[in-house]
Amino acid sequence: MGLGSKEERRRPIRRTTPDVNPTFETANPDQRRTRVAVIDTGICNLRSVTKALEAVGAAPLVVRTPAEVAAAQAGGLVLPGVGALRDCVASLRATGLDATVRGWIRADRPFLGVCLGMQALFERSEEGNVIGLGIFPGEVVRFRRPAEYKVPHMGWNSVRFVQAGSPLAEGLAPAGEAFYFVHSFHCVPKDPALVLGVCDYGGEFTAAIGRGQVFATQFHPEKSQAKGLQIYRNFAAIAAGTVNAA
């Protein structure tokens, strides 16, 4: 979420067990649902994300260690997060999942970061001077807007997709689709070609990034109703395509 110290109380990382018992076969034994591994950093909205993936026909599997990621044999990997970026990055480093995420993205395997999962991919953040994973050049900065724009930026706002033909935006209008945001900080990539979607909140900011099969959104697709489910549906299709091509 990247709400910052004023909006987000610091608290110890807490491991959670979601109400998810993923199955990988449908009622028809000849049809299999694509496995999508979802990283549990202890501060992420696992239930909402896994339920959204289930709703679009994927089979989510919660993972907490590099060994669990390897054992999942998943077609896609999702890194969600809410709260403080420092806790998210610290959890990834403590478990060794930071190297797993780097390796996954380096191999251009289907990856989706959500909110903090997007911010963690960059080099640093103004939120507590956190050093991120450094996968993409750039930084995460606090909103600096006129007084009439409240921070955090919270609620529905429209996104304009700027990468033509992106598979993550399949079935969505190039502009005007609304998604749900909750954040005080936003990503500033050094490479403009990385930007997949932009949003206007007293000035444009990066709402989504995409390169190859690697994507991330500042907004929460799992909280964005039908349009958000389309994002997860598209990501599941991307992951399925990779599995089928293997």
C-alpha positions in Angstrom: 0.0 0.0 0.0 2.8 2.4 0.8 0.8 4.4 3.3 3.8 5.6 5.3 4.3 6.0 9.0 1.6 8.5 9.6 -1.1 6.3 8.2 0.2 2.9 9.0 1.2 1.6 12.4 4.3 -0.5 12.5 3.7 -4.0 13.8 5.5 -7.3 13.7 5.2 -9.4 10.5 2.5 -11.9 11.1 2.2 -15.1 9.2 -1.4 -15.9 8.1 -3.1 -18.9 6.7 -5.8 -18.1 4.2 -9.0 -20.1 3.8 -7.7 -21.6 0.7 -7.4 -25.3 -0.1 -6.5 -25.2 -3.8 -7.3 -28.0 -6.1 -5.7 -28.2 -9.5 -8.3 -30.3 -11.4 -11.8 -29.3 -12.3 -14.8 -31.6 -12.1 -13.7 -32.8 -15.5 -10.5 -34.8 -14.9 -9.3 -34.0 -18.4 -9.2 -30.2 -17.6 -6.6 -28.7 -15.3 -6.6 -25.2 -13.9 -3.4 -23.3 -14.1 -1.4 -23.1 -10.8 -0.6 -19.6 -9.7 1.7 -19.2 -6.7 0.9 -16.3 -4.3 3.6 -15.1 -2.0 2.7 -14.7 1.7 4.9 -11.9 3.2 2.8 -11.9 6.3 1.3 -8.4 5.5 -0.7 -9.1 2.3 -4.4 -9.5 1.5 -4.1 -13.2 0.7 -7.8 -14.1 1.0 -8.9 -11.4 -1.5 -6.2 -12.2 -4.0 -6.6 -16.0 -3.9 -10.4 -15.7 -4.1 -10.1 -13.5 -7.1 -7.8 -16.0 -8.8 -10.2 -18.8 -8.0 -13.0 -16.8 -9.5 -11.3 -16.5 -12.8 -10.5 -20.3 -13.0 -7.0 -20.4 -11.7 -5.7 -22.6 -8.9 -3.9 -20.3 -6.3 -1.3 -21.9 -4.1 0.1 -19.8 -1.1 3.9 -20.0 -0.8 6.2 -18.8 1.9 9.7 -20.1 1.0 11.7 -20.6 -2.1 11.3 -24.4 -1.7 7.5 -24.0 -1.8 7.7 -21.9 -4.9 9.8 -24.6 -6.6 7.4 -27.4 -5.4 4.3 -25.5 -6.6 5.4 -25.9 -10.3 3.2 -22.8 -10.9 2.7 -21.1 -14.3 2.6 -17.7 -12.6 3.8 -15.9 -9.5 1.9 -13.1 -7.7 3.4 -10.8 -5.1 0.6 -8.8 -3.2 1.1 -6.5 -0.3 -0.6 -3.9 1.9 0.8 -1.7 4.7 4.4 -0.7 5.0 7.0 -1.4 2.2 9.8 -1.9 4.8 7.9 -4.9 6.2 7.2 -6.4 2.8 10.8 -6.2 1.6 12.2 -7.4 5.0 10.0 -10.5 4.8 11.2 -11.3 1.3 14.8 -11.0 2.3 14.3 -13.0 5.5 12.9 -15.9 3.7 15.1 -15.7 0.6 12.2 -15.0 -1.6 13.8 -11.8 -2.8 16.2 -14.0 -4.9 13.3 -16.1 -6.0 11.4 -13.1 -7.3 14.6 -11.8 -9.1 15.2 -15.1 -10.7 11.6 -15.5 -11.8 11.5 -12.0 -13.4 14.9 -12.4 -14.9 13.6 -15.6 -16.7 10.6 -13.6 -17.9 8.2 -16.0 -16.3 4.6 -14.7 -15.7 4.7 -12.4 -12.7 2.2 -10.0 -11.2 3.0 -7.5 -8.4 0.1 -5.8 -6.6 0.5 -2.5 -4.7 3.5 -3.0 -2.5 4.4 -5.9 -4.8 4.9 -3.2 -7.5 6.8 -0.8 -5.3 9.2 -3.5 -4.0 10.5 -4.0 -7.5 12.3 -0.7 -7.7 15.6 0.5 -6.2 14.5 2.6 -3.3 11.5 4.3 -1.6 11.1 7.6 0.2 9.0 5.7 2.7 11.6 5.2 5.4 14.4 5.3 2.8 13.8 1.6 2.1 16.1 -0.2 -0.3 13.9 -2.2 -2.7 14.8 -5.3 -4.7 16.3 -3.2 -7.5 14.9 -5.2 -10.3 13.9 -2.1 -12.2 15.7 1.3 -12.1 13.6 3.9 -10.4 12.2 5.0 -7.1 9.0 5.2 -5.1 8.1 8.8 -4.0 5.5 10.3 -1.9 2.6 12.2 -3.5 3.2 15.9 -3.6 -0.1 17.5 -4.6 -2.1 20.7 -4.0 -4.0 20.7 -0.8 -7.3 19.7 -2.4 -5.8 16.3 -3.2 -5.9 14.2 -0.1 -3.1 11.8 0.6 -3.4 8.8 0.7 -4.9 8.6 -2.7 -7.8 6.3 -1.8 -10.8 5.1 -3.9 -11.7 4.6 -7.5 -9.8 6.3 -10.3 -9.5 5.7 -14.0 -6.5 4.2 -15.7 -5.2 4.8 -19.2 -3.2 1.9 -20.7 -0.3 3.2 -22.8 1.2 -0.1 -24.0 -0.7 -1.1 -27.1 -1.7 -4.7 -27.2 -0.6 -5.6 -23.7 -2.0 -9.1 -22.7 -2.7 -7.8 -19.2 -5.2 -5.2 -20.6 -7.0 -7.6 -22.9 -10.7 -7.0 -22.9 -10.3 -3.6 -21.2 -10.8 -0.2 -22.8 -7.6 1.7 -23.5 -8.8 4.5 -21.3 -11.5 5.1 -18.7 -11.6 1.8 -16.8 -11.8 2.5 -13.1 -9.8 0.6 -10.5 -9.4 0.9 -6.7 -6.3 2.6 -5.2 -5.0 3.0 -1.6 -1.5 4.5 -1.5 0.5 7.5 -0.4 3.6 6.7 -2.6 3.9 6.0 -6.3 6.5 4.5 -8.5 8.7 6.6 -10.9 10.5 4.2 -13.3 13.6 5.5 -15.0 12.6 3.8 -18.2 9.4 5.3 -19.6 8.9 2.1 -21.8 8.2 0.1 -18.6 5.0 2.1 -17.9 1.9 0.1 -18.8 -0.8 2.3 -17.4 -1.1 5.8 -16.0 -3.6 7.5 -13.7 -4.3 11.2 -13.0 -4.4 12.5 -9.4 -3.4 16.1 -9.6 -1.0 15.0 -12.3 -0.2 11.7 -13.9 1.6 8.9 -12.1 2.4 5.3 -13.0 -0.5 3.0 -12.2 0.9 -0.2 -13.8 4.1 -1.5 -15.4 4.7 -4.2 -17.9 7.7 -5.8 -19.7 7.5 -9.2 -21.4 5.5 -11.4 -19.1 6.2 -9.4 -16.0 3.5 -7.0 -14.8 2.6 -5.0 -11.7 -0.2 -2.7 -10.7 -0.4 0.1 -8.1 -4.1 -0.4 -7.8 -5.8 -3.5 -6.3 -7.4 -5.6 -9.0 -9.0 -7.9 -6.3 -10.9 -4.8 -5.0 -11.8 -3.5 -8.4 -14.9 -5.7 -9.2 -15.4 -6.9 -12.7 -12.5 -4.9 -14.3 -10.1 -6.1 -11.6 -11.2 -9.7 -12.2 -10.4 -9.2 -15.9 -6.8 -8.3 -14.9 -6.5 -11.6 -13.0 -8.2 -13.5 -15.8 -5.7 -12.1 -18.3 -2.8 -12.9 -16.0 -4.1 -16.5 -15.5 -4.3 -16.8 -19.3 -0.7 -15.6 -19.7 0.4 -18.1 -17.1 -1.6 -20.9 -18.8 0.0 -20.0 -22.2 3.4 -20.5 -20.7 2.5 -23.9 -19.2 1.0 -25.1 -22.4 4.1 -24.0 -24.4 6.4 -25.8 -22.1 
